[in-house]
Amino acid sequence: LTLCAASPWIAEQIARFPLLLDELLNEGRLFNPPLAPELAAELRERLIRIPEDDLEQQMEALRHFKLAHSLRVAASEISGSLPLMKVSDYLTWLAEAILDQVLALAWRYSVARHGTPLRPDGTLCDPGFVIVGYGKVGGIELGHGSDLDLVFIHDGDLQAETDGAKPIDSAQFFTRLGQRVIHLLTTQTNSGQLYDVDMRLRPSGASGLLVSSLGAFARYQANEAWTWEHQALVRARVLTGSPDVGREFEKVRAAVLGRERDLDTLRAEVSEMRAKMRDNLGTRLTAAGRAANAFEAAMPFDLKQDAGGIVDIEFMVQYAALAWSRAHPALLQYTDNIRILEGLEGAGLLPDADASLLREAYKAYRSAAHRQALQKQAGVVSGDQFHAQRREVMRIWTQMGLS
């Protein structure tokens, strides 16, 4: 009752799915979150009991697993037993465990229909495919109700066909595999859907192919991608799929992000994209947090989009990674903002006090956004909140030469 009173989101989940009440009654499980391997093992064990041809039951099991763990992590956060970073770890590991099994289901279905695709060297793909996470899932920063920004990449032979009784070419096979993954994630069943999926960060966006070959992805990033797409690549990492393709993706990412750049041009392009976002997504009443009235209690502050907020910090981190990773490749080791900021501090590229301030402000904003989500509220607070942090973030933004 205490948890339901504290969070309309929790109350709504239990009202829709009464079986979830069991999760709240077991305090031993409720406040002892599993680690990533334990989550993955638990889901595998649930699915292995279901016949391989019973897709409906598999989809229900996946959804109940997600609902149960989403409720547990929300309860842990509200009770104060799990800090922000651990909450995001838990939610991200949950998504990874689900994606791992969804890809396995989609792969088995596709191979059963068409056979296995081939690599250029004639060996069988197994699966020769990766799901790359961008945005919050890539940056290990998932929140309650976050969607998944995904990109699909394969290393199949585009000239070859699958080896089944109803063969199709590799490009067609991997496109259908990707479509199957999206179907399993987004279909509404009695237990809802798993995740909303956003594929717009793939090469050429909504007009591009759903699944890219590794070579096509590398060529696009090297020759056609905009600076904002390279910014997005800072947070990209492989979530599941072929280890070999994953390693090749990491090489492409490091080469693209670590290339030599003209810093004046980079600052201008990052600033221009940020200005567009503020104009389109920020609070109009306060000129996206930049007007004199932005700090008044009667005015709203958009935690994500307004000046001095979450996106300003993310853009500074991305600018720094693009500007300095050629000389400091260790900056590309991680995809989350907190550890990249630690890397910038360790390399002497950002003053210790500024790096610490950005980390603490980022965590404070995200904690506030989580609280709003659990109240079923938008990520907006009153304008008199986070005065000092917002002003300091804006100061560091200007000191970096961004406008």
VEXDREN-677663 format. One record per residue (C-alpha): y, z, x; residue in three letters. Coordinates in steps of 0.1 Angstrom, whole numbers. Layout:
# VEXDREN-677663
@Y Y, Z Z, X X, r Ala .
...
This chain:
# VEXDREN-677663
@Y 0, Z 0, X 0, r Leu .
@Y 24, Z 8, X 28, r Thr .
@Y 18, Z -26, X 45, r Leu .
@Y 22, Z -44, X 12, r Cys .
@Y 55, Z -26, X 5, r Ala .
@Y 67, Z -34, X 40, r Ala .
@Y 58, Z -71, X 38, r Ser .
@Y 60, Z -94, X 7, r Pro .
@Y 40, Z -119, X 28, r Trp .
@Y 11, Z -95, X 32, r Ile .
@Y 13, Z -86, X -5, r Ala .
@Y 12, Z -123, X -15, r Glu .
@Y -18, Z -130, X 7, r Gln .
@Y -38, Z -102, X -8, r Ile .
@Y -28, Z -112, X -43, r Ala .
@Y -40, Z -148, X -37, r Arg .
@Y -71, Z -138, X -18, r Phe .
@Y -83, Z -103, X -29, r Pro .
@Y -113, Z -104, X -5, r Leu .
@Y -88, Z -99, X 23, r Leu .
@Y -83, Z -63, X 12, r Leu .
@Y -114, Z -55, X 32, r Asp .
@Y -95, Z -64, X 64, r Glu .
@Y -69, Z -38, X 56, r Leu .
@Y -94, Z -11, X 49, r Leu .
@Y -111, Z -14, X 82, r Asn .
@Y -86, Z 3, X 106, r Glu .
@Y -110, Z 0, X 136, r Gly .
@Y -107, Z -38, X 134, r Arg .
@Y -72, Z -39, X 120, r Leu .
@Y -54, Z -24, X 150, r Phe .
@Y -78, Z -35, X 178, r Asn .
@Y -71, Z -73, X 181, r Pro .
@Y -97, Z -94, X 198, r Pro .
@Y -91, Z -114, X 230, r Leu .
@Y -93, Z -152, X 231, r Ala .
@Y -130, Z -154, X 240, r Pro .
@Y -140, Z -129, X 213, r Glu .
@Y -120, Z -149, X 187, r Leu .
@Y -137, Z -181, X 197, r Ala .
@Y -172, Z -165, X 197, r Ala .
@Y -167, Z -149, X 163, r Glu .
@Y -157, Z -182, X 147, r Leu .
@Y -186, Z -201, X 164, r Arg .
@Y -210, Z -174, X 150, r Glu .
@Y -196, Z -178, X 115, r Arg .
@Y -199, Z -216, X 115, r Leu .
@Y -234, Z -217, X 131, r Ile .
@Y -248, Z -201, X 100, r Arg .
@Y -236, Z -229, X 78, r Ile .
@Y -257, Z -262, X 75, r Pro .
@Y -241, Z -290, X 95, r Glu .
@Y -238, Z -312, X 64, r Asp .
@Y -220, Z -286, X 43, r Asp .
@Y -184, Z -296, X 50, r Leu .
@Y -170, Z -276, X 21, r Glu .
@Y -184, Z -244, X 33, r Gln .
@Y -173, Z -251, X 68, r Gln .
@Y -138, Z -257, X 57, r Met .
@Y -138, Z -225, X 36, r Glu .
@Y -152, Z -205, X 65, r Ala .
@Y -124, Z -218, X 88, r Leu .
@Y -97, Z -209, X 63, r Arg .
@Y -111, Z -174, X 56, r His .
@Y -113, Z -167, X 93, r Phe .
@Y -77, Z -178, X 97, r Lys .
@Y -65, Z -158, X 67, r Leu .
@Y -83, Z -126, X 78, r Ala .
@Y -69, Z -127, X 114, r His .
@Y -34, Z -137, X 103, r Ser .
@Y -34, Z -106, X 80, r Leu .
@Y -47, Z -84, X 108, r Arg .
@Y -20, Z -96, X 133, r Val .
@Y 8, Z -92, X 107, r Ala .
@Y -4, Z -57, X 98, r Ala .
@Y -5, Z -48, X 135, r Ser .
@Y 30, Z -61, X 141, r Glu .
@Y 45, Z -42, X 111, r Ile .
@Y 28, Z -10, X 121, r Ser .
@Y 42, Z -13, X 156, r Gly .
@Y 8, Z -13, X 172, r Ser .
@Y 12, Z -48, X 186, r Leu .
@Y 44, Z -60, X 205, r Pro .
@Y 59, Z -94, X 200, r Leu .
@Y 43, Z -111, X 231, r Met .
@Y 8, Z -99, X 221, r Lys .
@Y 14, Z -110, X 185, r Val .
@Y 22, Z -146, X 197, r Ser .
@Y -8, Z -145, X 220, r Asp .
@Y -31, Z -135, X 191, r Tyr .
@Y -17, Z -162, X 168, r Leu .
@Y -19, Z -188, X 195, r Thr .
@Y -55, Z -179, X 205, r Trp .
@Y -64, Z -180, X 168, r Leu .
@Y -51, Z -216, X 165, r Ala .
@Y -69, Z -226, X 197, r Glu .
@Y -102, Z -212, X 184, r Ala .
@Y -98, Z -231, X 151, r Ile .
@Y -88, Z -263, X 169, r Leu .
@Y -118, Z -261, X 191, r Asp .
@Y -142, Z -260, X 161, r Gln .
@Y -122, Z -285, X 141, r Val .
@Y -125, Z -310, X 170, r Leu .
@Y -162, Z -303, X 172, r Ala .
@Y -167, Z -310, X 135, r Leu .
@Y -146, Z -341, X 136, r Ala .
@Y -164, Z -354, X 167, r Trp .
@Y -199, Z -349, X 152, r Arg .
@Y -188, Z -366, X 120, r Tyr .
@Y -173, Z -396, X 138, r Ser .
@Y -202, Z -401, X 162, r Val .
@Y -227, Z -398, X 133, r Ala .
@Y -209, Z -427, X 116, r Arg .
@Y -202, Z -450, X 145, r His .
@Y -219, Z -438, X 177, r Gly .
@Y -202, Z -426, X 209, r Thr .
@Y -174, Z -445, X 226, r Pro .
@Y -176, Z -454, X 263, r Leu .
@Y -153, Z -448, X 293, r Arg .
@Y -142, Z -476, X 315, r Pro .
@Y -170, Z -468, X 340, r Asp .
@Y -196, Z -472, X 312, r Gly .
@Y -204, Z -435, X 308, r Thr .
@Y -203, Z -419, X 273, r Leu .
@Y -172, Z -400, X 262, r Cys .
@Y -180, Z -364, X 255, r Asp .
@Y -155, Z -363, X 239, r Pro .
@Y -130, Z -380, X 263, r Gly .
@Y -103, Z -367, X 240, r Phe .
@Y -78, Z -338, X 241, r Val .
@Y -55, Z -321, X 217, r Ile .
@Y -22, Z -313, X 234, r Val .
@Y 0, Z -286, X 219, r Gly .
@Y 38, Z -289, X 221, r Tyr .
@Y 65, Z -265, X 208, r Gly .
@Y 55, Z -230, X 197, r Lys .
@Y 17, Z -235, X 201, r Val .
@Y 22, Z -252, X 235, r Gly .
@Y 46, Z -224, X 246, r Gly .
@Y 22, Z -197, X 234, r Ile .
@Y 49, Z -185, X 210, r Glu .
@Y 34, Z -191, X 175, r Leu .
@Y 49, Z -171, X 147, r Gly .
@Y 37, Z -163, X 112, r His .
@Y 33, Z -195, X 92, r Gly .
@Y 42, Z -218, X 122, r Ser .
@Y 31, Z -254, X 120, r Asp .
@Y 14, Z -271, X 150, r Leu .
@Y 31, Z -298, X 171, r Asp .
@Y 2, Z -319, X 184, r Leu .
@Y -4, Z -350, X 204, r Val .
@Y -38, Z -367, X 208, r Phe .
@Y -49, Z -384, X 241, r Ile .
@Y -82, Z -402, X 250, r His .
@Y -96, Z -419, X 281, r Asp .
@Y -120, Z -444, X 263, r Gly .
@Y -125, Z -480, X 273, r Asp .
@Y -102, Z -500, X 250, r Leu .
@Y -123, Z -531, X 256, r Gln .
@Y -156, Z -515, X 246, r Ala .
@Y -173, Z -506, X 213, r Glu .
@Y -191, Z -475, X 203, r Thr .
@Y -229, Z -475, X 207, r Asp .
@Y -239, Z -468, X 171, r Gly .
@Y -255, Z -488, X 143, r Ala .
@Y -220, Z -494, X 129, r Lys .
@Y -199, Z -499, X 161, r Pro .
@Y -161, Z -500, X 161, r Ile .
@Y -138, Z -504, X 191, r Asp .
@Y -127, Z -473, X 210, r Ser .
@Y -91, Z -474, X 198, r Ala .
@Y -103, Z -474, X 162, r Gln .
@Y -128, Z -447, X 169, r Phe .
@Y -103, Z -423, X 184, r Phe .
@Y -77, Z -431, X 157, r Thr .
@Y -102, Z -421, X 131, r Arg .
@Y -112, Z -390, X 151, r Leu .
@Y -75, Z -380, X 151, r Gly .
@Y -72, Z -386, X 114, r Gln .
@Y -103, Z -365, X 108, r Arg .
@Y -88, Z -336, X 128, r Val .
@Y -56, Z -338, X 108, r Ile .
@Y -76, Z -339, X 75, r His .
@Y -96, Z -308, X 84, r Leu .
@Y -65, Z -289, X 93, r Leu .
@Y -42, Z -299, X 64, r Thr .
@Y -65, Z -303, X 34, r Thr .
@Y -58, Z -278, X 6, r Gln .
@Y -89, Z -260, X -5, r Thr .
@Y -94, Z -229, X -27, r Asn .
@Y -84, Z -209, X 4, r Ser .
@Y -53, Z -230, X 12, r Gly .
@Y -48, Z -251, X 43, r Gln .
@Y -53, Z -242, X 79, r Leu .
@Y -20, Z -255, X 93, r Tyr .
@Y 8, Z -280, X 87, r Asp .
@Y 6, Z -305, X 115, r Val .
@Y 36, Z -324, X 131, r Asp .
@Y 26, Z -355, X 151, r Met .
@Y 62, Z -367, X 157, r Arg .
@Y 62, Z -358, X 194, r Leu .
@Y 36, Z -385, X 202, r Arg .
@Y 48, Z -416, X 222, r Pro .
@Y 73, Z -436, X 200, r Ser .
@Y 72, Z -408, X 174, r Gly .
@Y 63, Z -417, X 138, r Ala .
@Y 62, Z -454, X 146, r Ser .
@Y 38, Z -449, X 175, r Gly .
@Y 0, Z -450, X 175, r Leu .
@Y -16, Z -417, X 162, r Leu .
@Y -38, Z -415, X 194, r Val .
@Y -27, Z -427, X 229, r Ser .
@Y -49, Z -437, X 258, r Ser .
@Y -42, Z -417, X 289, r Leu .
@Y -27, Z -448, X 306, r Gly .
@Y -4, Z -456, X 277, r Ala .
@Y 8, Z -420, X 275, r Phe .
@Y 16, Z -420, X 313, r Ala .
@Y 34, Z -453, X 311, r Arg .
@Y 55, Z -442, X 281, r Tyr .
@Y 65, Z -410, X 297, r Gln .
@Y 74, Z -428, X 329, r Ala .
@Y 93, Z -457, X 315, r Asn .
@Y 104, Z -452, X 279, r Glu .
@Y 106, Z -415, X 270, r Ala .
@Y 140, Z -400, X 263, r Trp .
@Y 152, Z -369, X 282, r Thr .
@Y 146, Z -348, X 251, r Trp .
@Y 109, Z -360, X 251, r Glu .
@Y 107, Z -347, X 287, r His .
@Y 122, Z -315, X 276, r Gln .
@Y 94, Z -312, X 250, r Ala .
@Y 68, Z -319, X 277, r Leu .
@Y 79, Z -288, X 295, r Val .
@Y 61, Z -268, X 268, r Arg .
@Y 31, Z -291, X 265, r Ala .
@Y -4, Z -280, X 274, r Arg .
@Y -40, Z -289, X 265, r Val .
@Y -54, Z -268, X 237, r Leu .
@Y -90, Z -281, X 235, r Thr .
@Y -111, Z -311, X 244, r Gly .
@Y -123, Z -328, X 275, r Ser .
@Y -116, Z -309, X 308, r Pro .
@Y -115, Z -342, X 327, r Asp .
@Y -88, Z -357, X 304, r Val .
@Y -70, Z -324, X 305, r Gly .
@Y -67, Z -324, X 343, r Arg .
@Y -54, Z -360, X 342, r Glu .
@Y -29, Z -350, X 315, r Phe .
@Y -16, Z -322, X 338, r Glu .
@Y -12, Z -346, X 366, r Lys .
@Y 9, Z -369, X 344, r Val .
@Y 30, Z -340, X 332, r Arg .
@Y 37, Z -327, X 367, r Ala .
@Y 47, Z -362, X 379, r Ala .
@Y 70, Z -369, X 350, r Val .
@Y 87, Z -335, X 350, r Leu .
@Y 90, Z -333, X 388, r Gly .
@Y 106, Z -367, X 393, r Arg .
@Y 140, Z -369, X 409, r Glu .
@Y 169, Z -367, X 385, r Arg .
@Y 207, Z -371, X 386, r Asp .
@Y 219, Z -336, X 376, r Leu .
@Y 252, Z -347, X 361, r Asp .
@Y 233, Z -372, X 339, r Thr .
@Y 207, Z -346, X 330, r Leu .
@Y 233, Z -320, X 320, r Arg .
@Y 251, Z -346, X 298, r Ala .
@Y 220, Z -357, X 280, r Glu .
@Y 207, Z -321, X 274, r Val .
@Y 242, Z -311, X 262, r Ser .
@Y 244, Z -341, X 239, r Glu .
@Y 210, Z -335, X 223, r Met .
@Y 219, Z -298, X 218, r Arg .
@Y 253, Z -308, X 202, r Ala .
@Y 234, Z -331, X 177, r Lys .
@Y 211, Z -303, X 168, r Met .
@Y 239, Z -278, X 162, r Arg .
@Y 258, Z -303, X 140, r Asp .
@Y 227, Z -311, X 119, r Asn .
@Y 209, Z -278, X 118, r Leu .
@Y 234, Z -250, X 126, r Gly .
@Y 254, Z -229, X 102, r Thr .
@Y 283, Z -251, X 90, r Arg .
@Y 304, Z -221, X 79, r Leu .
@Y 307, Z -210, X 115, r Thr .
@Y 305, Z -244, X 133, r Ala .
@Y 270, Z -234, X 144, r Ala .
@Y 281, Z -201, X 157, r Gly .
@Y 310, Z -213, X 177, r Arg .
@Y 339, Z -206, X 154, r Ala .
@Y 360, Z -174, X 155, r Ala .
@Y 344, Z -161, X 123, r Asn .
@Y 308, Z -164, X 137, r Ala .
@Y 306, Z -127, X 145, r Phe .
@Y 317, Z -115, X 111, r Glu .
@Y 292, Z -95, X 89, r Ala .
@Y 299, Z -118, X 59, r Ala .
@Y 288, Z -149, X 79, r Met .
@Y 252, Z -159, X 86, r Pro .
@Y 237, Z -163, X 121, r Phe .
@Y 208, Z -187, X 124, r Asp .
@Y 186, Z -171, X 150, r Leu .
@Y 172, Z -205, X 161, r Lys .
@Y 199, Z -231, X 157, r Gln .
@Y 233, Z -214, X 162, r Asp .
@Y 251, Z -210, X 195, r Ala .
@Y 238, Z -182, X 217, r Gly .
@Y 204, Z -183, X 199, r Gly .
@Y 168, Z -193, X 205, r Ile .
@Y 173, Z -230, X 211, r Val .
@Y 201, Z -225, X 236, r Asp .
@Y 178, Z -204, X 257, r Ile .
@Y 149, Z -229, X 253, r Glu .
@Y 172, Z -258, X 263, r Phe .
@Y 184, Z -239, X 294, r Met .
@Y 148, Z -233, X 305, r Val .
@Y 139, Z -269, X 299, r Gln .
@Y 170, Z -281, X 318, r Tyr .
@Y 161, Z -259, X 347, r Ala .
@Y 125, Z -271, X 348, r Ala .
@Y 136, Z -307, X 348, r Leu .
@Y 164, Z -301, X 374, r Ala .
@Y 145, Z -280, X 399, r Trp .
@Y 107, Z -285, X 395, r Ser .
@Y 107, Z -313, X 421, r Arg .
@Y 117, Z -287, X 447, r Ala .
@Y 100, Z -258, X 430, r His .
@Y 67, Z -272, X 414, r Pro .
@Y 56, Z -237, X 406, r Ala .
@Y 81, Z -238, X 377, r Leu .
@Y 56, Z -262, X 359, r Leu .
@Y 27, Z -237, X 361, r Gln .
@Y 34, Z -222, X 328, r Tyr .
@Y 47, Z -235, X 295, r Thr .
@Y 61, Z -204, X 279, r Asp .
@Y 98, Z -196, X 283, r Asn .
@Y 94, Z -160, X 295, r Ile .
@Y 72, Z -169, X 325, r Arg .
@Y 94, Z -199, X 334, r Ile .
@Y 124, Z -176, X 334, r Leu .
@Y 105, Z -152, X 357, r Glu .
@Y 98, Z -182, X 379, r Gly .
@Y 135, Z -192, X 380, r Leu .
@Y 144, Z -156, X 389, r Glu .
@Y 117, Z -154, X 416, r Gly .
@Y 128, Z -187, X 432, r Ala .
@Y 165, Z -175, X 433, r Gly .
@Y 176, Z -202, X 409, r Leu .
@Y 189, Z -178, X 383, r Leu .
@Y 205, Z -144, X 390, r Pro .
@Y 182, Z -115, X 383, r Asp .
@Y 205, Z -100, X 357, r Ala .
@Y 209, Z -134, X 339, r Asp .
@Y 172, Z -141, X 338, r Ala .
@Y 165, Z -106, X 325, r Ser .
@Y 192, Z -109, X 298, r Leu .
@Y 178, Z -143, X 286, r Leu .
@Y 143, Z -129, X 285, r Arg .
@Y 153, Z -98, X 265, r Glu .
@Y 176, Z -118, X 241, r Ala .
@Y 148, Z -143, X 235, r Tyr .
@Y 123, Z -116, X 227, r Lys .
@Y 148, Z -98, X 204, r Ala .
@Y 156, Z -130, X 185, r Tyr .
@Y 119, Z -139, X 181, r Arg .
@Y 111, Z -104, X 169, r Ser .
@Y 139, Z -107, X 143, r Ala .
@Y 125, Z -141, X 132, r Ala .
@Y 90, Z -126, X 128, r His .
@Y 104, Z -98, X 107, r Arg .
@Y 122, Z -123, X 85, r Gln .
@Y 90, Z -144, X 81, r Ala .
@Y 70, Z -113, X 70, r Leu .
@Y 97, Z -107, X 44, r Gln .
@Y 94, Z -143, X 33, r Lys .
@Y 130, Z -149, X 44, r Gln .
@Y 146, Z -177, X 65, r Ala .
@Y 154, Z -170, X 102, r Gly .
@Y 190, Z -160, X 94, r Val .
@Y 207, Z -126, X 98, r Val .
@Y 242, Z -114, X 93, r Ser .
@Y 268, Z -126, X 118, r Gly .
@Y 276, Z -91, X 131, r Asp .
@Y 241, Z -89, X 147, r Gln .
@Y 233, Z -96, X 184, r Phe .
@Y 270, Z -98, X 194, r His .
@Y 264, Z -90, X 231, r Ala .
@Y 233, Z -112, X 235, r Gln .
@Y 249, Z -142, X 219, r Arg .
@Y 281, Z -140, X 240, r Arg .
@Y 261, Z -136, X 272, r Glu .
@Y 237, Z -165, X 264, r Val .
@Y 268, Z -187, X 257, r Met .
@Y 283, Z -176, X 290, r Arg .
@Y 251, Z -185, X 310, r Ile .
@Y 250, Z -218, X 291, r Trp .
@Y 285, Z -227, X 303, r Thr .
@Y 278, Z -215, X 339, r Gln .
@Y 248, Z -239, X 341, r Met .
@Y 273, Z -267, X 335, r Gly .
@Y 261, Z -274, X 299, r Leu .
@Y 285, Z -280, X 271, r Ser .
